[in-house]
Amino acid sequence: MKKRTKTILGVVVVLVIAVIVIPMYISRQQTTFRAEVTDHMSMLDTLETLVIKKIPTTDSYDEEEVIIKDPQEIRNMLKLAKDIELRRLKHTDISERFEGNPYYYDWQLRTKKEDRFTEGFGITFYNEHAVSIYSGYKTRDKLENYEITNDFNLNEMERLFTNLKEEKE
C-alpha cells in the first residue's frame, strides 16, 4: 500500500509541476521575424508588391508611401528584418508604443498564392521594441503584437525609406 501511495503521489507532483511549467515556457517562447513571415507564405507563392508607409503618430492622414514591385527588391527589404527576435505579447495596449517617436512604419506585403489568388499581410514597426503582424486573410487572430527582444534600429528604416523614396521619384 505504501508503494502505491508513493507512486500516486509522485504522479500528482509531476502533473502539478507540468501544469505550472508548461504555460510559463510557452509564454516565454520567442520567435523570429523570418518565422512569422514565412508562416504566411509557401514555396509556390510569388511576391507581388511591398508598400512601405511612413505614418506620423500625430496625423495618420499625412502619410508617405513607397511601392516596390520588383520581387528581388522585396526579398532584399525582407532580409533586412529577418534576424529580428520577437516575443508574443498578451496585452494589446498600444498607447506606449508611440512615445517619443514621430513616425511609425507599416509594411503591406501582397503575395500571389500558387498563381490563383492574391493574399496580403502586414507588419507595423512602432518603435525599436514593438511590432505587430496582421493578416488580411484570417478571420480569427488577425493581429498579433510582439516585443522586439534584440537590437533593432528604427533610424535605419528611416534611412532606407528616404533612399527608396528618392529612387522612385
LUMMAR-925564 format. One record per residue: x, y, z of N, C-alpha, C, O in turn; residue in one letter. Coordinates in steps of 0.2 Angstrom, whole numbers, plus 5000, padded with zeros to 4 digits. Layout:
N
XYZXYZXYZXYZA/...
***
This chain:
169
500449945000500050005000500450065000500350114997M/501050065004501450125004501750134997501850194995K/501950084993502250094987501750124982501950164978K/501150104982500650134978500450204980500350244975R/500450224986500350294988500950334986500750394983T/501550314986502150354984502050364976502250414974K/501850304973501850314965501250364963501450404959T/500750364967500150414965500350484967500250524963I/500750484973500950554975501450584970501450644968L/501950534968502450554963502050584956502350634953G/501550544954501250564948500850634948500950674944V/500550644954500250704956500750764956500550814953V/501350754959501850804959502050824952502150884950V/502150774948502450784941501850824937502050864933V/501250804938500750834934500650914937500550954932L/500750924943500650994946501251034943501151094941V/501851004943502451044940502351054933502451114930I/502051004929501951014922501451064920501551104916A/500951074925500451124924500651194925500451244922V/501151194929501451264931502051284926502051344924I/502451234924503051254920502851264913503151304909V/502451224910502251224903501951294901502251314896I/501451314904501251384902501751444903501851484899P/502251434908502751484908503251474903503451524900M/503451414900503851404895503551434888503951464885Y/502951414887502651444881502551514881502651544876I/502451554886502351624886503051654885503051714883S/503651624887504251654886504551634879505151654878R/504251594876504551574869504651624865504151674864Q/505151624861505251684856505251654849505251594848Q/505151694845505151684838505551734834505751774837T/505651724828505951774824505551804818504951774817T/505751864816505351894810505251844804504751844801F/505851814803505851764797505351714798504951694793R/505251684804504751634805504051654804503651624802A/503951714807503251744806503051764799502551754797E/503551784795503451804788503351744784502851734780V/503751694785503751634781503151594783502851544779T/502851604789502251574791501651594786501151554786D/501651644783501151674779501251654772500851664767H/501851624770502051614763502251534762502451504767M/502151514756502351444754502851454749503051504746S/503151394747503651394742503451414735503851444731M/502751404734502451424727502251494727501951514721L/502251534732502051604732502551644728503151634729D/502251694725502751744722502551814725501951824727T/503051854726503051914729502751964724503051974718L/502252004725501952054720502152124722502452154718E/501952144728502152214730502252224737502052184741T/502652274739502852294746502652364746503052404743L/502252384750502052454751502352474758502152444763V/502752524758503052544764502752614766502852664762I/502452624771502152684773502452714779502652674784K/502652774779502952814785502352854787502152904784K/502152844793501552874796501652914802501952884807I/501552974802501653024808501152994813500652984812P/501452994820501052974825500453034827499953014830T/500653094825500153144826499553154821499053174823T/499753144815499253144810499253094805499753094800D/498853034805498952974801498752994794498852944790S/498453044792498253064786498853094782498753104776Y/499353114785499953144782500453094780501053104782D/500353034778500752984777501152984770500853014765E/501752954770502152954764502152874762502152834767E/502252864756502252784755502752774749502852824744E/503052714749503452694743503152624741503052584745V/503152614735502852544732503452514729503752544724I/503552454731504152414727503752354724503352314727I/503952344717503552294714504052244711503852184709K/504752254712505252204710505352154715505552164721D/505152084714505252034719505952034722505952014728P/506452044718507152034721507252094726507552084732Q/506952154725507052214729506652204735506852224741E/506052164735505652154740505952104745506052114751I/506352054742506752004746507252034750507352024756R/507552084746508152124750507852164756508152164761N/507252194755506952234761506852184766506952194772M/506552124765506352074770506952044773506952034779L/507552044770508152014773508352064778508752044783K/508252134777508452174782508252164789508552184794L/507652134790507252124796507252054798506952034803A/507652014794507551934795507751914802507551864805K/508251944805508551924811508251954818508551954823D/507751994817507352024822507051964827506651924824I/507251964833506951914838506251944841506352004843E/505751904841505151934844504851884849505051824850L/504551924854504151884859503451904859503251964860R/502951864858502251874858502051914864502151884870R/501651964864501351994869500651974870500251964865L/500451974877499751964878499252024878498752024876K/499552074881499152134881499252174875499652174871H/498752214874498652254867498652324868498452364864T/498952354874498952424875499552454870500152444871D/499352494865499752524861499952594862500352624859I/499652624868499752694869500552704870500752764868S/500852664873501552674875502052664869502652674869E/501752634864502152624858502452684854502952684851R/502052734854502152794851502552844854502752894851F/502652834861503052884865503752894862504152854861E/503852964861504552984858504652974851505252994849G/504252944847504352934840503852974836503252964837N/504153014831503653054827503353014822502853034819P/503652954820503352914815503352844817503752814821Y/502952804813503052734813502952704806502752744802Y/503152644805503152614798502752554797502752514801Y/502352554792501852504790502052474784502152504778D/502252404784502452374778501852324776501552284780W/501552334770501052294767501352254761501452274756Q/501352184763501652144758501052104754500652074758L/501052104748500552064744500952004740501452014737R/500651944741500951884738500351854734499751854735T/500651824728500151784724500251714726500751684726K/499651684729499651614731499551564726499051564723K/500151534724500151474719499751504712499451464709E/499851564711499651594704498851594704498551584699D/498551584710497751584710497451644713496951674709R/497651674718497351724721497951764725498451744727F/497751834726498251874730498051874737497451884739T/498551874741498451874749498951934751499451944749E/498751964757499152014760499152004767498751984770G/499752034769499852034777500352094778500652124773F/500352124784500752174785501152174792500952134796G/501552214792502052224798502052294800502252344795I/501852314806501952384808502452384813502452354819T/502952424812503552444816503352504820503452564817F/503252504826503052564830503652594833503752654833Y/504152554836504752584838505252534838505152474836N/505852544842506352494842506152434846506552384846E/505552434850505452374854504752344853504552294856H/504352374848503652354847503552344840503652384836A/503152284838502952274831502352234831502252194836V/501952244826501352204825501352174819501552204814S/501052114818501052074812500252064811499952024815I/499952084805499252064804499152034798499652034793Y/498652004797498451964791497851984788497352004791S/497851994781497252014778496751954776496151964774G/496951894777496551834775496251794781495751764780Y/496551804787496251764793495651794795495551854795K/495251754798494651784801494651784808494351834812T/495151744811495251744818496051764819496451754815R/496151794825496851814826497151854821497751834818D/496851904818497151944813497751984815498151994810K/497852004821498352044823498752014829498451994834L/499352004829499751984834500252044836500652064831E/500352054842500852104845501452074847501352024851N/502052104846502652074848503052124851503052184850Y/503552104855504052144858504752124854504852064854E/505052174852505752154849506252144855506352194859I/506552084855507052074861507752084859508152074864T/507952094853508652104851508652174849508252214848N/509252194847509452264844509052274837509152234833D/508752334837508352354831508452424830508252464835F/508652454825508752524824508252554819508252544813N/507752584822507252614818507452674814507252694808L/508052704816508352754812508652724805508652764800N/508852664805509052634799508452624794508552634788E/507852614797507252604792507152674789506852684784M/507252724793507152794791507552814785507352844780E/508252794786508752804780508552764774508552794769R/508352704775508152664769507552684766507452694760L/507052714770506452734767506552804763506352814757F/507052844765507152904762507552884755507452914750T/508052844756508352814749507852794744507952804738N/507352744746506952724742506452774739506352774733L/506252824743505852874740506252914735505952934730K/506852934736507252974731507352934725507352964720E/507452864725507552824719506852824715506952824709E/506352814718505652814715505452874712505052874707K/505752934714505553004711505953014705505853074702E/
***
